[in-house]
Each structure stands twice: as structure tokens, then as C-alpha cells.
Amino acid sequence: MWLINQPISEIIAFAITAILAFAYHEFAHAIVADRLGDPTPRDNGRITLNPFPHLSVFGLIMLFLVGFGWAVTPVNPSLLRGNYRRSMAMVAIAGPLANLAMAILWALPIRLGFVEPGFAEIIPTPFQILWSGVRINLLLFAFNLIPIPPLDGFTILQGIVPPDLAYQLDALRQYGSFLLLGVLFLLPMIGINIIGTVVGQVSNLLLPVLTGMV
């Protein structure tokens, strides 16, 4: 369990901010799909600010066990208005953009000097929670934009490339889970950490910009 050596306060801060980050990422998918004419998210109770209907229990368990989790929003692409691939790309990009917006909101009190840096062992300080909120949302923002199925970045890519190429890329979806697991776990074993490098660089670039702290 990757959190095992962390102070209790860090685990609590991570749990709070991760639940919100995952939930409102999915809420953003749901609200855009709903606005584009697909009633599926609404029929499944996903047009709500209550975070818990958006979460996957197993996805959260895996997040705490291995540092990689997920949640899913039910969407029926055939019910979306307009061009199928572009509409799906709009639904897809809403999630990462929601994470970026949340990172900015979590960072504002730090940036404006409303909270002082501080650390506690048991009960997290406001700074710990805010800092965790910025970090987890930046990580999800960058991670989900990577163009590998089943990540949002792949759906976005299909929405902007020529139709013939988008159709050819569809073949990769059936191997999406294997590709993602390979990039996440197998490549790092031989020293190739693509996702860690990309996500880390984006996070390290934006973190000081948003918080004003190095």
C-alpha cells in the first residue's frame, strides 16, 4: 500500500481531495453529455454535486492500494447531438478541464496568502488539504490528457484528427486496458516512465504558477 508510510494527516488530506477530484471530474463529463442531449447520466443520477454517486468503490480502493484509480460516467454516444466524435471529445475534455479549475480553486487561498504553510501529524492543517487538492487535480488533469485509451486524451485526439485516422484509431480501444497497464507498470520496470515524466513535468510546471510556491 503506497500510503502506508505517510502520516495520518497526509492520508486524510489525500482522501478528501481525491474523492472530490475524481467525483467532479466525472460530474463534468455528465453535465456536458446532458447538455449535448444524452439523458443517460441524468437517468443514472449523475447530475448532482453530491460526490458519492460519481465514485467507483473498487476504483477508490485501487487508488489507495497502488496509486491508480478510476471512476466512470455512463454516456451513450449515439444520443449526443452533432458530430459523434466531436461531441464525445467535448464530453471527454470536460473532465480534465474540471480538474484544472479545481486546482486553481484549491490554490487561490495559498496564492493569496490566506493560509500559512503548516504540517500536522494527525489532523491535516488547512494548508495540507489545499496543497493536496492542488496536486491531485493537476495530476489528474495531466494524466487524463495523455492520448492512450481509455483515457480522455484518446477520445479528444479522435475528435480532432481526420475521420479516416479516427476510425483507424478505434481499433486500439479494445486493447486500451492492456496498453494503459503496460505504460503504467511494465515500461517503468525497464526504466521507461512515460506517464510519470509527462505528468510530473506538467505538475511541476503549474504547481508554482498556481500557488506562488516552489
C-alpha positions as CSV (number, residue, x, y, z in Angstrom):
1,M,0.0,0.0,0.0
2,W,1.7,3.1,-1.3
3,L,0.3,5.4,1.5
4,I,1.5,3.1,4.3
5,N,4.5,5.3,5.3
6,Q,2.6,8.6,5.1
7,P,1.5,10.5,8.3
8,I,-2.2,10.1,9.1
9,S,-2.8,13.7,8.3
10,E,-1.5,13.3,4.7
11,I,-3.7,10.2,4.2
12,I,-6.8,12.2,5.4
13,A,-5.9,15.2,3.2
14,F,-5.4,12.9,0.2
15,A,-8.7,11.0,0.8
16,I,-10.7,14.2,1.0
17,T,-9.2,15.8,-2.1
18,A,-9.0,12.7,-4.2
19,I,-12.7,11.9,-3.6
20,L,-13.6,15.4,-4.7
21,A,-11.2,15.4,-7.7
22,F,-12.5,12.2,-9.1
23,A,-16.1,12.9,-8.4
24,Y,-16.2,16.4,-10.0
25,H,-14.1,15.2,-13.0
26,E,-17.0,12.7,-13.6
27,F,-19.6,15.3,-12.9
28,A,-18.1,17.5,-15.6
29,H,-18.4,14.6,-18.1
30,A,-22.0,14.0,-17.0
31,I,-23.1,17.7,-17.3
32,V,-21.6,18.2,-20.8
33,A,-23.2,14.9,-22.0
34,D,-26.5,16.0,-20.6
35,R,-26.3,19.4,-22.3
36,L,-25.5,17.7,-25.6
37,G,-28.7,15.7,-25.4
38,D,-27.7,12.4,-23.8
39,P,-30.1,11.6,-20.8
40,T,-28.0,8.6,-19.7
41,P,-26.0,10.5,-16.9
42,R,-29.2,12.1,-15.6
43,D,-31.1,8.8,-15.7
44,N,-28.3,7.3,-13.6
45,G,-28.4,10.1,-11.0
46,R,-25.1,11.7,-12.1
47,I,-26.3,15.3,-12.5
48,T,-25.6,16.0,-8.9
49,L,-22.9,17.8,-6.8
50,N,-23.1,15.0,-4.3
51,P,-19.7,13.4,-4.9
52,F,-20.6,9.8,-3.9
53,P,-22.8,8.8,-6.9
54,H,-19.9,9.6,-9.2
55,L,-17.4,7.3,-7.5
56,S,-16.3,3.7,-8.1
57,V,-15.7,1.9,-4.8
58,F,-13.2,-0.5,-6.4
59,G,-11.5,2.4,-8.3
60,L,-11.0,4.2,-5.0
61,I,-9.7,1.0,-3.3
62,M,-7.2,0.6,-6.1
63,L,-6.2,4.3,-5.8
64,F,-5.3,3.8,-2.1
65,L,-3.6,0.5,-2.7
66,V,-1.5,1.1,-5.8
67,G,-1.9,4.8,-6.5
68,F,-4.0,4.3,-9.6
69,G,-7.8,4.6,-9.5
70,W,-10.8,5.4,-11.7
71,A,-14.5,6.4,-11.9
72,V,-16.8,6.1,-14.8
73,T,-19.7,8.2,-16.1
74,P,-22.3,6.4,-18.2
75,V,-22.7,8.1,-21.6
76,N,-24.4,6.9,-24.7
77,P,-22.5,8.4,-27.6
78,S,-25.4,7.7,-30.1
79,L,-27.6,10.1,-28.2
80,L,-25.2,13.1,-28.4
81,R,-26.1,15.9,-30.7
82,G,-23.8,16.9,-33.6
83,N,-20.8,15.1,-34.9
84,Y,-20.3,11.9,-32.9
85,R,-16.6,12.2,-32.4
86,R,-16.5,15.9,-31.7
87,S,-19.3,15.6,-29.2
88,M,-17.5,12.8,-27.5
89,A,-14.3,14.9,-27.5
90,M,-16.3,17.7,-25.8
91,V,-17.6,15.3,-23.1
92,A,-14.1,13.9,-22.7
93,I,-12.2,17.2,-22.3
94,A,-14.7,18.5,-19.7
95,G,-13.2,16.1,-17.1
96,P,-9.6,17.3,-17.3
97,L,-10.7,21.0,-17.5
98,A,-12.7,20.5,-14.3
99,N,-9.6,19.2,-12.6
100,L,-7.6,22.2,-13.8
101,A,-10.4,24.5,-12.5
102,M,-10.4,22.7,-9.1
103,A,-6.6,23.0,-8.9
104,I,-6.9,26.8,-9.4
105,L,-9.7,27.0,-6.7
106,W,-7.6,25.0,-4.2
107,A,-4.6,27.1,-4.9
108,L,-6.2,30.5,-4.5
109,P,-6.1,30.7,-0.7
110,I,-2.4,29.7,-0.8
111,R,-1.7,32.1,-3.6
112,L,-3.5,35.0,-1.9
113,G,-1.7,34.3,1.4
114,F,-4.9,33.3,3.4
115,V,-3.2,30.3,4.8
116,E,0.3,29.7,6.1
117,P,2.3,26.6,5.3
118,G,1.9,24.2,8.1
119,F,2.1,20.4,8.8
120,A,0.4,18.2,11.4
121,E,0.7,14.5,12.2
122,I,-2.9,13.5,12.8
123,I,-5.4,16.2,11.8
124,P,-4.4,17.9,8.5
125,T,-3.9,21.6,8.5
126,P,-5.8,23.8,6.0
127,F,-2.6,24.2,4.1
128,Q,-2.2,20.4,3.8
129,I,-5.7,19.9,2.4
130,L,-5.3,22.8,0.0
131,W,-1.9,21.7,-1.2
132,S,-3.2,18.1,-1.7
133,G,-6.2,19.5,-3.6
134,V,-3.9,21.4,-6.0
135,R,-1.6,18.4,-6.5
136,I,-4.1,15.7,-7.1
137,N,-6.1,17.8,-9.5
138,L,-3.0,18.8,-11.5
139,L,-2.0,15.1,-11.7
140,L,-5.5,14.1,-12.9
141,F,-5.5,17.0,-15.4
142,A,-2.2,16.0,-17.0
143,F,-2.7,12.2,-16.7
144,N,-6.1,12.2,-18.4
145,L,-4.9,14.2,-21.4
146,I,-2.4,11.5,-22.4
147,P,-3.7,10.1,-25.7
148,I,-3.9,6.4,-24.6
149,P,-7.2,4.5,-24.5
150,P,-9.2,4.5,-22.3
151,L,-8.1,8.0,-21.1
152,D,-9.9,11.2,-22.1
153,G,-6.9,12.3,-24.1
154,F,-7.5,9.4,-26.6
155,T,-11.1,10.5,-27.1
156,I,-10.1,14.1,-27.5
157,L,-7.5,13.0,-30.1
158,Q,-10.1,11.1,-32.1
159,G,-12.3,14.2,-32.1
160,I,-9.6,16.4,-33.7
161,V,-7.9,14.1,-36.2
162,P,-9.3,13.4,-39.7
163,P,-12.2,11.0,-39.7
164,D,-10.2,8.2,-41.5
165,L,-7.5,8.3,-38.9
166,A,-10.0,8.5,-36.1
167,Y,-11.7,5.3,-37.5
168,Q,-8.3,3.5,-37.6
169,L,-7.6,4.6,-34.0
170,D,-10.8,2.9,-32.9
171,A,-9.1,-0.5,-33.2
172,L,-6.8,0.5,-30.2
173,R,-9.8,0.8,-27.8
174,Q,-10.2,-3.0,-27.5
175,Y,-6.6,-3.1,-26.2
176,G,-6.9,0.0,-24.0
177,S,-6.7,-1.6,-20.6
178,F,-3.6,-3.6,-21.6
179,L,-1.9,-0.5,-23.2
180,L,-2.6,1.6,-20.1
181,L,-1.4,-1.1,-17.7
182,G,1.7,-1.6,-19.8
183,V,2.6,2.1,-19.9
184,L,1.8,2.4,-16.2
185,F,3.5,-0.6,-14.8
186,L,5.5,-2.6,-17.3
187,L,7.5,0.2,-19.0
188,P,8.7,1.7,-15.7
189,M,10.1,-1.7,-14.8
190,I,12.6,-1.3,-17.7
191,G,13.3,2.3,-16.9
192,I,10.8,4.0,-19.3
193,N,8.4,6.1,-17.2
194,I,6.4,8.0,-19.9
195,I,3.4,8.8,-17.8
196,G,5.4,9.7,-14.7
197,T,7.7,12.0,-16.7
198,V,4.8,13.8,-18.6
199,V,2.5,14.1,-15.6
200,G,5.4,15.1,-13.3
201,Q,6.6,17.8,-15.6
202,V,3.2,19.3,-16.1
203,S,2.5,19.3,-12.4
204,N,5.9,20.7,-11.5
205,L,5.4,23.5,-14.1
206,L,1.9,24.5,-13.0
207,L,2.2,24.0,-9.2
208,P,4.4,27.1,-8.5
209,V,2.4,29.1,-11.1
210,L,-0.9,28.4,-9.2
211,T,0.3,28.5,-5.6
212,G,3.2,31.0,-5.9
213,M,5.4,28.5,-4.0
214,V,8.3,26.5,-5.3
